[in-house]
Amino acid sequence: MSLLRFVARSMLASYFVINGVKAFRHPEDLVEAAQPVADALLPKVDAVLPESVRGYLPEDTTGFVKCTGIAQVVGGLSLATGIGRRLG
């Protein structure tokens, strides 16, 4: 991997990591914007998943925003380190 690619991936990954940390630490700032998505997505996902997995899903929009923030941090770190960068 060239130096330019490393710098570019790190810069792109920093955006996702910073926004993920903000979403996890202060989810109340994003709850209003995420409410329509959570209302549309969570019931559909809940209907598809088996009963044993449903307990791990967030019940409210605040939990949904926190889970999204964690996913952004993990994706950003995987992109920055190059481990699973396509999935990240």
C-alpha distances in whole Angstrom, upper triangle without the diagonal:
4,7,8,6,7,10,11,11,13,15,16,16,18,21,21,22,24,26,26,28,30,31,32,33,36,36,39,38,36,39,41,38,37,40,41,38,39,42,41,38,39,43,41,38,41,43,41,40,42,44,42,39,41,42,38,38,39,42,42,40,39,37,35,34,33,31,29,28,27,25,23,22,21,19,18,17,15,13,12,11,10,13,14,13,15,18,17
4,5,5,6,9,10,11,12,14,16,16,18,21,22,22,24,26,27,28,31,32,33,34,36,37,40,38,37,40,42,39,38,42,42,39,40,44,42,40,41,45,43,41,44,46,43,42,45,47,45,42,43,44,40,40,41,44,43,41,40,39,37,35,34,33,31,29,29,27,25,24,23,21,19,18,17,15,13,14,12,16,18,15,17,20,19
4,5,5,6,9,10,11,12,14,15,17,19,21,21,22,25,26,27,29,30,31,32,34,35,38,36,35,39,40,38,37,41,41,38,40,43,42,40,41,45,43,41,44,46,44,43,45,47,46,42,44,44,40,40,40,44,43,40,39,38,36,34,33,32,30,28,28,26,24,23,23,21,18,18,17,15,13,13,13,17,19,16,19,21,20
4,5,5,6,9,10,11,12,14,15,17,19,20,21,23,25,26,28,29,30,32,33,34,37,35,34,37,38,35,35,39,39,36,38,41,40,38,40,43,42,40,43,45,43,42,45,47,46,42,43,44,40,39,39,43,42,39,38,37,35,33,32,32,29,27,27,26,23,22,22,20,18,18,18,14,13,14,14,18,19,16,18,21,19
4,5,5,6,8,10,10,12,14,16,17,18,20,22,22,24,26,27,28,30,32,32,35,33,32,35,36,33,33,36,37,34,35,39,38,35,37,40,39,36,40,42,39,39,41,43,42,39,40,41,37,36,36,40,39,36,35,34,32,30,30,29,26,25,25,23,20,20,19,17,15,15,14,11,10,12,10,14,15,12,14,17,16
4,6,5,6,9,10,10,12,15,16,16,18,20,21,22,24,26,26,28,30,31,34,32,31,34,36,33,32,36,37,34,35,38,38,35,36,40,39,36,39,41,39,38,41,43,41,37,39,39,35,35,35,39,38,35,34,33,31,29,28,27,25,23,23,21,19,18,18,16,13,13,12,10,8,9,9,13,14,12,14,17,15
4,6,5,6,9,10,11,13,15,15,16,19,20,21,23,25,26,27,28,30,32,30,29,33,34,32,31,35,36,33,35,38,38,35,37,40,39,37,40,42,40,39,42,44,42,39,40,40,36,36,35,39,37,35,33,33,31,29,28,27,25,23,23,22,19,18,18,17,13,14,14,11,9,11,12,15,17,14,17,19,16
4,5,5,6,9,10,11,13,14,16,17,19,20,22,23,25,26,28,28,31,29,28,31,32,29,29,33,33,31,32,36,35,33,34,38,37,35,38,40,38,37,40,42,41,37,38,39,35,34,34,37,36,33,32,31,29,27,27,26,23,22,22,20,17,17,18,15,12,13,14,10,9,12,12,15,16,13,15,17,15
4,5,5,6,8,10,11,12,14,16,16,18,20,21,22,24,26,26,29,27,26,29,31,28,27,31,31,29,30,33,32,30,32,35,34,32,35,37,35,34,37,39,37,34,35,35,32,31,31,34,33,30,29,29,27,25,24,23,21,19,19,17,14,14,14,12,9,10,10,6,6,9,8,12,13,9,11,14,11
4,5,5,6,9,10,10,12,14,15,16,18,20,21,22,24,25,28,26,25,28,30,28,27,31,32,29,30,34,33,31,32,36,35,33,35,38,36,35,38,39,38,34,35,35,31,31,30,34,33,30,28,28,26,24,23,22,20,18,18,17,14,13,13,12,9,9,10,7,5,8,10,13,14,11,14,16,12
4,5,5,7,9,10,11,13,15,16,17,19,20,22,23,24,27,24,23,27,28,26,26,30,30,28,29,33,32,31,32,36,35,33,36,38,37,36,39,40,39,35,36,36,32,31,31,34,32,29,28,28,26,23,23,23,20,18,19,18,14,14,15,13,10,11,13,10,8,12,13,16,17,14,16,17,14
4,5,6,7,9,10,12,13,15,16,17,19,21,22,22,25,23,21,25,26,23,23,27,27,25,26,30,29,27,29,32,31,29,32,35,33,33,36,37,36,33,33,34,30,29,28,31,30,27,26,25,23,21,21,20,17,16,17,15,12,12,13,11,8,10,11,8,8,12,12,15,15,12,13,14,11
4,5,5,6,9,10,11,12,14,15,17,18,20,20,24,22,20,23,25,23,22,26,27,24,25,29,28,26,27,31,30,28,30,33,32,31,33,35,34,30,30,31,27,26,26,29,28,25,24,23,21,19,18,18,15,13,14,12,9,9,10,8,4,7,8,6,5,9,10,12,13,10,12,13,9
4,5,5,6,8,10,11,12,14,15,16,18,19,22,20,19,23,25,22,22,26,27,25,26,29,29,27,28,32,32,29,32,35,34,32,35,36,35,31,32,32,28,27,26,29,28,25,23,23,22,19,18,18,16,13,14,14,10,9,11,10,7,8,11,9,8,11,13,15,16,14,16,16,13
4,6,5,6,8,10,11,12,14,16,16,17,20,18,16,20,22,19,19,23,24,22,23,26,27,25,26,30,29,28,30,33,32,31,34,35,34,31,31,31,27,26,25,27,26,23,21,21,20,17,17,17,14,12,13,13,9,9,12,11,8,10,13,11,11,14,16,18,17,15,16,16,13
4,6,5,6,9,10,10,12,14,15,15,18,17,15,18,20,18,17,21,22,19,20,24,24,22,23,27,26,24,27,30,28,28,30,32,31,27,27,27,24,22,21,24,23,20,19,18,17,14,14,14,11,9,10,9,5,6,9,7,5,8,11,9,10,13,15,16,15,13,14,14,10
4,6,5,6,9,10,11,12,14,15,18,17,16,19,21,19,19,22,24,21,22,25,26,24,24,28,28,25,28,31,30,28,31,32,30,27,27,27,23,22,21,24,23,20,19,18,17,14,13,13,11,8,9,9,6,4,8,8,5,7,10,10,10,12,14,15,15,14,16,15,11
4,5,5,6,9,10,11,12,13,16,15,14,18,20,18,18,22,23,22,22,26,26,25,25,29,29,27,29,32,32,31,33,34,33,29,29,28,25,24,22,25,23,20,18,18,18,14,13,15,13,9,11,12,9,8,11,12,9,11,14,13,13,16,18,19,19,17,19,19,15
4,5,5,6,9,10,10,11,14,12,11,14,16,15,14,18,20,18,18,22,23,21,22,26,26,24,26,30,29,28,31,32,31,27,27,26,23,21,20,22,20,17,15,16,15,11,11,12,10,7,10,11,7,8,12,11,10,12,15,15,15,18,19,20,20,18,19,18,15
4,5,5,6,9,10,10,13,13,11,14,17,15,14,17,19,17,17,21,22,20,20,24,24,22,24,27,27,25,28,29,27,24,23,23,20,18,17,20,18,15,13,13,12,9,8,9,7,4,6,7,5,5,9,9,9,11,13,14,14,17,18,18,18,17,18,16,13
4,5,5,6,8,10,13,12,12,15,18,17,16,19,22,20,19,23,24,22,22,26,27,25,26,29,29,28,30,30,29,25,25,24,21,20,18,21,19,17,14,14,14,11,9,11,10,6,7,10,8,7,10,12,11,12,15,16,15,17,20,20,20,19,21,19,16
4,5,5,6,7,10,9,10,12,15,14,14,17,20,19,18,22,23,22,22,26,27,25,26,30,30,29,31,31,30,27,26,25,22,21,18,20,18,15,13,14,14,10,9,12,11,7,10,12,10,10,14,15,13,15,18,18,18,21,23,23,23,22,23,22,18
4,6,5,5,8,8,7,9,12,12,11,14,17,15,15,18,20,18,18,22,23,21,23,26,26,25,28,28,27,24,23,22,19,17,15,17,15,12,9,10,10,6,6,9,8,5,8,10,9,10,13,14,14,16,18,19,19,22,23,23,23,22,23,21,17
4,6,6,9,10,10,11,15,15,13,16,19,17,16,19,21,19,19,22,24,21,22,26,26,24,27,26,25,22,21,20,17,16,13,16,14,12,9,9,10,7,5,8,8,5,7,10,10,9,12,14,14,15,18,19,19,21,23,23,22,22,23,21,18
4,6,9,10,11,12,16,16,15,18,21,20,19,22,24,23,22,25,27,25,25,29,30,28,30,29,28,25,24,23,20,19,16,18,16,14,11,11,13,10,8,11,12,9,10,14,13,12,15,17,17,17,20,22,21,23,26,25,25,25,26,24,21
4,6,6,8,10,12,13,13,15,19,18,17,20,22,22,21,24,26,25,25,29,30,28,31,30,29,26,25,23,21,19,16,18,15,13,9,11,12,9,9,12,12,10,12,15,14,14,18,19,18,20,23,24,24,26,28,28,27,27,28,26,23
4,5,5,6,10,11,10,12,15,15,13,16,19,18,17,20,22,21,22,25,26,25,27,27,27,24,22,21,18,16,13,14,11,9,6,8,9,6,6,10,10,9,11,14,13,14,17,18,18,20,23,23,24,26,28,28,27,26,27,24,22
4,5,5,8,10,10,11,15,15,14,16,19,19,18,21,24,23,23,26,28,27,29,29,29,26,24,23,21,18,15,15,12,9,7,10,11,9,10,13,13,12,15,17,17,18,21,22,22,24,26,27,28,30,32,31,30,30,30,28,25
4,6,7,8,10,12,15,15,15,17,20,20,20,23,25,24,25,28,29,29,32,31,31,28,26,25,23,21,17,18,14,11,10,13,13,10,11,15,14,12,16,18,16,18,21,21,21,23,26,26,26,29,31,31,30,29,29,27,24
4,6,5,6,9,11,11,12,14,16,16,17,20,21,21,22,25,26,26,29,29,29,26,23,23,21,18,15,16,13,9,8,11,10,7,10,12,11,10,14,15,14,16,19,19,19,22,24,24,25,28,29,29,28,26,27,25,22
4,6,5,6,9,10,9,11,14,14,14,17,19,19,20,23,24,24,27,26,27,24,21,21,19,16,13,13,9,6,6,9,9,7,10,12,11,12,15,16,16,18,21,21,22,24,26,26,28,30,31,31,29,28,28,26,24
4,6,5,8,10,10,11,14,15,15,18,20,20,21,24,25,26,29,28,29,26,24,24,22,19,16,15,12,9,10,13,12,10,13,16,14,15,19,19,19,21,24,24,24,27,29,29,30,33,34,34,32,31,30,28,26
4,6,7,8,10,11,13,14,15,18,19,19,21,23,25,25,28,29,29,26,24,24,23,19,17,17,13,10,11,14,12,10,13,15,13,14,17,18,17,19,22,21,22,25,26,26,28,30,31,31,29,28,27,25,23
4,6,5,6,9,10,10,11,14,16,16,17,20,21,21,25,25,26,22,20,21,19,16,13,13,11,7,9,11,8,7,11,12,10,12,15,15,15,18,20,19,20,23,24,25,26,29,30,29,27,26,25,23,21
4,5,5,6,9,10,10,13,15,15,16,19,20,21,24,24,25,22,19,20,19,15,13,12,9,6,9,11,9,9,13,14,13,15,18,18,18,21,23,23,24,27,28,28,30,32,33,32,30,29,29,26,25
4,5,5,6,9,10,12,13,15,16,18,19,21,24,24,26,23,20,22,21,17,15,14,12,9,13,14,12,12,16,16,15,17,20,19,20,23,24,24,25,28,29,29,31,33,34,33,31,30,28,26,25
4,5,5,6,8,11,11,12,14,16,17,18,21,22,24,20,18,20,18,15,13,13,12,9,12,13,10,10,14,13,12,15,17,16,17,20,21,20,22,25,25,25,28,30,30,30,27,26,25,22,21
4,5,5,5,8,10,10,11,14,15,16,19,19,21,18,15,16,15,11,10,10,8,6,10,10,7,9,12,12,11,14,16,15,17,20,21,20,22,25,25,26,28,30,31,30,27,27,26,23,22
4,6,6,7,9,11,11,13,15,16,19,20,22,19,16,17,17,13,12,11,9,8,12,13,10,12,16,15,15,18,20,19,20,23,24,24,26,29,29,30,32,34,34,33,31,30,29,26,25
4,6,7,7,9,11,12,14,15,19,20,22,19,16,19,18,14,14,13,12,11,15,15,12,14,17,16,15,19,21,19,20,24,24,24,26,29,29,29,32,34,33,32,29,29,27,25,24
4,6,5,6,9,10,11,12,16,17,19,16,14,16,15,12,12,12,12,11,14,13,10,13,15,14,13,16,18,16,18,21,21,21,23,26,25,26,29,31,30,29,26,26,24,21,21
4,5,5,6,9,10,11,14,14,16,13,10,12,12,8,8,8,9,9,12,11,9,12,14,12,13,16,17,16,18,21,21,21,24,26,26,27,30,31,31,29,27,27,26,22,22
4,6,5,6,9,10,13,13,16,14,11,13,14,11,11,10,11,12,15,14,12,16,18,16,17,20,21,20,22,25,25,25,28,30,29,30,33,35,34,33,30,30,29,25,26
4,5,5,7,9,12,14,16,14,12,15,15,12,13,13,14,15,18,17,14,17,19,17,17,21,21,20,22,25,24,24,27,29,28,29,32,34,33,31,28,28,26,23,24
4,5,5,6,10,11,13,11,9,12,12,9,11,12,14,14,17,15,12,16,17,14,15,18,18,17,19,22,21,21,24,26,25,27,30,31,30,28,25,26,24,21,21
4,6,6,8,9,11,9,6,10,10,8,10,10,13,14,17,15,13,17,18,15,17,20,20,19,22,24,23,24,27,28,28,29,32,33,33,30,28,29,27,24,24
4,6,8,9,12,11,9,12,14,12,14,14,16,17,20,18,16,20,21,19,20,23,23,22,25,27,26,26,30,31,30,32,35,36,35,33,30,31,29,25,27
4,7,9,12,10,9,13,14,12,15,16,18,19,22,19,17,21,22,19,19,23,22,21,24,26,25,24,28,29,28,30,33,33,32,30,27,28,26,23,24
4,7,8,6,6,10,11,10,13,14,17,18,21,18,16,20,20,17,18,22,21,19,22,24,23,23,27,28,26,28,31,32,31,28,25,27,25,22,23
4,6,6,7,10,11,11,15,16,19,21,23,20,19,22,22,19,21,24,23,22,25,27,25,26,29,30,29,31,34,34,33,30,27,29,28,24,26
4,5,5,7,10,11,14,14,18,20,22,19,19,22,22,20,22,25,23,23,26,28,26,27,31,31,30,33,35,35,35,32,30,32,31,27,28
4,6,7,8,11,14,15,19,21,22,19,19,22,21,19,21,24,22,22,25,26,24,26,29,29,28,31,34,33,33,30,28,30,29,26,27
4,5,6,7,11,13,16,18,19,16,15,19,18,15,18,20,18,18,22,23,21,22,26,26,25,28,30,30,30,27,25,27,26,22,23
4,5,6,9,10,13,15,17,14,13,17,17,14,17,20,19,18,22,23,22,23,26,27,27,29,31,32,32,29,27,28,28,24,24
4,6,8,9,13,15,16,13,13,17,16,14,17,19,18,18,22,23,22,24,27,27,27,30,32,32,32,30,28,29,29,25,25
4,7,9,12,14,14,11,11,14,13,11,14,16,14,15,18,19,18,20,23,23,23,26,28,28,29,26,24,26,26,22,22
4,6,9,11,12,8,8,12,11,9,12,14,14,14,17,18,18,19,22,23,23,25,28,28,29,26,24,25,25,21,21
4,6,8,8,5,6,9,9,8,11,13,13,14,16,18,18,20,22,23,24,26,28,29,29,28,26,26,26,23,22
4,7,8,7,8,11,12,11,14,16,16,17,20,21,22,23,25,27,27,29,31,32,33,31,29,30,30,26,25
4,6,6,6,9,10,11,13,15,16,17,19,21,22,23,25,26,27,29,31,32,33,32,30,30,30,27,25
4,5,5,6,9,10,10,12,14,15,16,18,20,21,22,24,26,27,28,30,31,30,28,28,28,25,23
4,5,5,6,9,10,11,13,14,15,17,19,20,21,23,25,26,27,29,30,29,28,28,28,25,23
4,5,5,6,9,10,11,12,14,15,17,18,20,21,23,24,26,27,28,27,25,26,26,23,21
4,5,5,6,9,10,11,12,14,15,16,18,20,21,22,24,26,27,25,24,24,23,20,19
4,5,5,6,9,10,10,12,14,15,16,18,20,21,22,24,25,25,23,23,23,20,18
4,5,5,6,9,10,11,12,14,15,17,18,20,21,23,24,23,22,22,23,20,17
4,5,5,6,9,10,11,12,14,15,17,18,20,21,22,21,19,20,20,17,15
4,5,5,6,9,10,10,12,14,15,16,18,20,21,20,18,18,18,15,13
4,5,5,6,9,10,10,12,14,15,16,18,20,19,18,18,18,16,13
4,5,5,6,9,10,11,12,14,15,17,18,17,16,16,17,15,12
4,5,5,6,8,10,11,12,14,15,16,15,13,13,14,11,9
4,6,5,6,8,10,10,12,14,15,15,14,13,14,12,8
4,5,5,6,9,10,10,12,14,14,13,13,15,13,9
4,5,5,6,9,10,11,12,11,10,10,12,10,7
4,5,5,6,9,10,10,10,9,8,9,7,4
4,5,5,6,9,10,11,10,9,11,10,6
4,5,5,6,8,8,9,9,12,11,8
4,5,5,6,5,6,5,9,8,5
4,6,5,7,7,4,7,8,5
4,6,8,10,8,11,12,9
4,5,8,8,11,12,10
4,6,5,9,10,9
4,5,9,9,9
4,6,5,6
4,5,5
4,5
4
